[in-house]
Amino acid sequence: MKTIIELLENSVQKYPDNPYILEKKADKYEALTYRQTQEEVFKVAAGLIELGVNKGDRIALISESRTDWVISELGILHAGAICVPLSILLKEGADLKFRLEHSGTRYVIVSGNNAGKIRAVRRELPDLEKLVLLDPDGEYDQDEIFMGDIKRSGEQYLGMNRSKFEERLRSAGPDDYVNICYTSGTTADPKGIILSHRNYTANIEQTLSLMPVPEWWTTLLILPWDHSFAHTVGIYIMMATGASFAAVKSGRSYLDSLKNIPGNIKEIRPVFMLSAPALAKNLRKGIEKGIRDKGAAAEKLFMYGLKIAYTYNGTGWDKGKGLKILLKPLYALFDIILFKKIRASFGGRLKFFFGGAALLDIELQRFFYAIGIPMLQGYGLTEASPVISGNTEERHKLGSSGSVVSMLELKICDDDGRELPAGIKGEIVIRGENVMKGYWKNEKATVETIRDGWLHTGDMGYLDKDGFLYVLGRFKSLLIGDDGEKYSPEGIEETITDRSPYIDQMMLYNNQEKYTTALIVPNREALERWARSKGADLAGIKGKEAVLKEIESVVNKYKPGGEYGDLFPSRWLPAAIAILEEPFSVENGMINSTTKMVRGKVTEHYRETIRYLYTPEAKNIINPLNLEAVGKIFGKE
C-alpha cells in the first residue's frame, strides 16, 4: 500500500466487521468497525469538498483523543488536503498562532474544550476561513460550522457526485503530503515536519518487520494522538493489521482524562501499550504504593522478589544464562505469588509496553521486566515517521533501543561524516522511504538535516557488536568539558530524579567549563515530611541548612565513594548546585508539549544563576542564593 487511503480501503476489504476504534462516551466502550469508520470518513471528506476544500489545503486538527480525531484526519486526507495535528497542551497565543499562520491553515477542526483558544487568535490569521466544531454549540459565528452539518452535506454530495468524489480519492499519490507536524520548539521557532503518504506506509512496513501485530490485538492509546509515535504505531499500524485501539475516556481537562487511565486499562484489557518515561514512573509509583499499603512484610517480600528477578533477567539478552538458571524456580514462585497479581491490575492480557518518546532509565526497564510486563525501548523521531529501531519480546537488551528496522540504512558518523565501527559513538544517520520530505517553508533547515538523502538525526549513539542501537542523547543538549569531551546529561538527570523523592527536576550544565553544575527543583512536600521526621525547623537557618545538606547528600550518592559511585563519570556530576523556586513547566515554556525539558530556555532564563554557580561561594550548597530559595519554597523567609 502506497497511501493511507489505499491502506484503509484494503483493511475494510479484509476486516470489514473487526472493531477498529473504541471510545467510552457514557458507561461503556463502544466500537466503530472498519467498514463504519470508512463510511464516516467518506461523509467528512465529501462534506469538506462541498465546503470548498482543495487538494493541498492545510486543515488543523486540535482535539482530545476520541473517534472524531481519527475520522477527522482521515476525512482531511480523503479530501486531498493536509492535516496539521496540534497538541491540546498548546495555549492560546504565540505558539498556537505561529503554527496556524506558518502552515497557512484554511480551516481548523476543533473540539469544544479547545475552541476558545482558536477563537482568541483567529482575527489575527488572515488565511483562516472557518472553524469546524466537533461538539455542538448554542450558536455559531458566520465563520463556524458544526461537524454534524459537514457530514450531512457530505452524504448529499456522495449521493449526487460519487464519481467526482472517487476521482479525488484516486488522485492521491505516495508523495502527497499527509501531515505537517510541528516540533516542540526547543530551539528557535518550531519547524513543520512534512510527512507523506509513503513516509507513513513505509514506516508501517518497517515497524512490522520488527514484530507482527495479530488482528485480535488491542491497545489503549494513552499518548496524545498528535504525537508521531502514537500516530504511526497506534492509529496506522493497528489499521494495517486489522487490530483495534481505544481512547482514554475524556475528562473535563487533560489531567481529568489521565485519572481515567487505570480504570480504562481494566475495561479494555490491552495486549500492549505505548509508554513514555513520565507514565512509566507514575505506574511504578502506583504499584509500589499498593505494595506498601499491604504492610512492611509484603514490602520486604516484594523487594526480595525484585532482587531475584533482576539477577535472573539480566539485560534480557542473557536472561537465565549461566548460573542464573539456578534462580528460575525461585523467580517462577515469586511470579505466581506476587507479580501475576500485579499484572492482573493491567487487565491480565498485557504482554509488554513499547516506549520510544524519550530515553527510559534502565532501572525502570528492570522493574517492569521483573513483574512480567517488559517495557521495550525503541528509538525514533518525527522526521523518520518516526520508528527507527526497537526491542521486541523475542530479541531485546535492556538499556538499548533495540534492532534497526528492515528496509532502512543506519550508520554512525563522526563530525566529518565518516562512518564509525561498532562500539564507537557518533551521530545517528539514516536513509529510507520513511525519511520526511523536509521542513515546511524552511529550506535552510531541510538542507542542513537531509544531506545526499541521509537524515542527520542530531542524536548521539552507537551500535554494539550484536547490532543493538544505543542512543545517548541530543547533541544540542550535551555537556561539554573544558577539554572538549562531550557527555549526554539525560541519563544522570533521569536516574537521580527517579530514585529520589526529594528532587523533582534537574538540569545539568557544562559548556566548556572546568566543572559541571546543576539547577534543581526540589519536592516541597517530601522535604517537609523529612524535616518533620528530623525535628528540623524550616523557619530557622539550621532547618534550611539541613534541607540543603539532604539534597546535596542525594547527589553525593553518585560521586566516587557513594552508594552509586560507579554509575556515571564523576566529572559530569555537579560540583555546585542551585535550588530553584519555580518548577519547569509548559506554562513557563521550560517544558514542551511532549513533556521534554527545553534546555535552551532554562539556560537563558537562569543565565545569572548559572554564572553564580561558577563562583567559589556557590561550591558550598549553603550559600545566600540557596538559603533564600529554600525560604521562599517553604514560605519561611
C-alpha positions, 0 to 999 in steps of 0.5 A: 500500500502506497497511501493511507487511503489505499491502506484503509480501503484494503483493511475494510476489504479484509476486516470489514466487521473487526472493531477498529476504534473504541471510545467510552462516551457514557458507561461503556466502550463502544466500537466503530468497525472498519467498514463504519469508520470508512463510511464516516470518513467518506461523509467528512471528506465529501462534506469538506469538498462541498465546503470548498476544500482543495487538494493541498489545503492545510486543515488543523486538527486540535482535539482530545483523543476520541473517534472524531480525531481519527475520522477527522484526519482521515476525512482531511486526507480523503479530501486531498488536503493536509492535516496539521495535528496540534497538541491540546497542551498548546495555549492560546497565543504565540505558539498556537498562532505561529503554527496556524499562520506558518502552515497557512491553515484554511480551516481548523477542526476543533473540539469544544474544550479547545475552541476558545483558544482558536477563537482568541487568535483567529482575527489575527490569521488572515488565511483562516476561513472557518472553524469546524466544531466537533461538539455542538454549540448554542450558536455559531459565528458566520465563520463556524460550522458544526461537524454534524452539518459537514457530514450531512452535506457530505452524504448529499454530495456522495449521493449526487457526485460519487464519481467526482468524489472517487476521482479525488480519492484516486488522485492521491499519490505516495508523495502527497503530503499527509501531515505537517507536524510541528516540533516542540520548539526547543530551539528557535521557532518550531519547524513543520515536519512534512510527512507523506503518504509513503513516509507513513506506509513505509514506516508501517512496513518497517515497524512490522518487520520488527514484530507482527501485530495479530488482528485480535490485538488491542491497545489503549492509546494513552499518548496524545494522538498528535504525537508521531509515535502514537500516530504511526504505531497506534492509529496506522499500524493497528489499521494495517493489521486489522487490530483495534485501539481505544481512547482514554475516556475524556475528562473535563481537562487533560489531567481529568482524562489521565485519572481515567487511565487505570480504570480504562486499562481494566475495561479494555484489557490491552495486549500492549501499550505505548509508554513514555518515561513520565507514565512509566514512573507514575505506574511504578509509583502506583504499584509500589504504593499498593505494595506498601499499603499491604504492610512492611512484610509484603514490602520486604517480600516484594523487594526480595522478589525484585532482587531475584528477578533482576539477577535472573533477567539480566539485560534480557539478552542473557536472561537465565544464562549461566548460573542464573538458571539456578534462580528460575524456580525461585523467580517462577514462585515469586511470579505466581505469588506476587507479580501475576497479581500485579499484572492482573491490575493491567487487565491480565492480557498485557504482554509488554509496553513499547516506549520510544518518546524519550530515553527510559532509565534502565532501572525502570526497564528492570522493574517492569521486566521483573513483574512480567510486563517488559517495557521495550525501548525503541528509538525514533523521531518525527522526521523518520515517521518516526520508528527507527529501531526497537526491542521486541519480546523475542530479541531485546537488551535492556538499556538499548533501543533495540534492532534497526528496522528492515528496509532502512540504512543506519550508520554512525558518523563522526563530525566529518561524516565518516562512518564509525565501527561498532562500539564507537559513538557518533551521530545517528544517520539514516536513509529510507522511504520513511525519511520526511520530505523536509521542513515546511517553508524552511529550506535552510533547515531541510538542507542542513538535516537531509544531506545526499538523502541521509537524515542527520538525526542530531542524536548521539549513539552507537551500535554494539557488536550484536547490532543493538542501537544505543542512543545517548542523547541530543547533541544540542543538549550535551555537556561539554568539558573544558577539554572538549569531551562531550557527555549526554546529561539525560541519563544522570538527570533521569536516574537521580530524579527517579530514585529520589523523592526529594528532587523533582527536576534537574538540569545539568550544565557544562559548556566548556567549563572546568566543572559541571553544575546543576539547577534543581527543583526540589519536592516541597512536600517530601522535604517537609515530611523529612524535616518533620521526621528530623525535628528540623525547623524550616523557619530557622537557618539550621532547618534550611541548612539541613534541607540543603545538606539532604539534597546535596547528600542525594547527589553525593550518592553518585560521586566516587565513594557513594552508594552509586559511585560507579554509575556515571563519570564523576566529572559530569556530576555537579560540583555546585548546585542551585535550588530553584523556586519555580518548577519547569513547566509548559506554562513557563515554556521550560517544558514542551508539549511532549513533556521534554525539558527545553534546555535552551530556555532554562539556560537563558532564563537562569543565565545569572544563576548559572554564572553564580554557580561558577563562583567559589561561594556557590561550591558550598550548597549553603550559600545566600542564593540557596538559603533564600530559595529554600525560604521562599519554597517553604514560605519561611523567609 
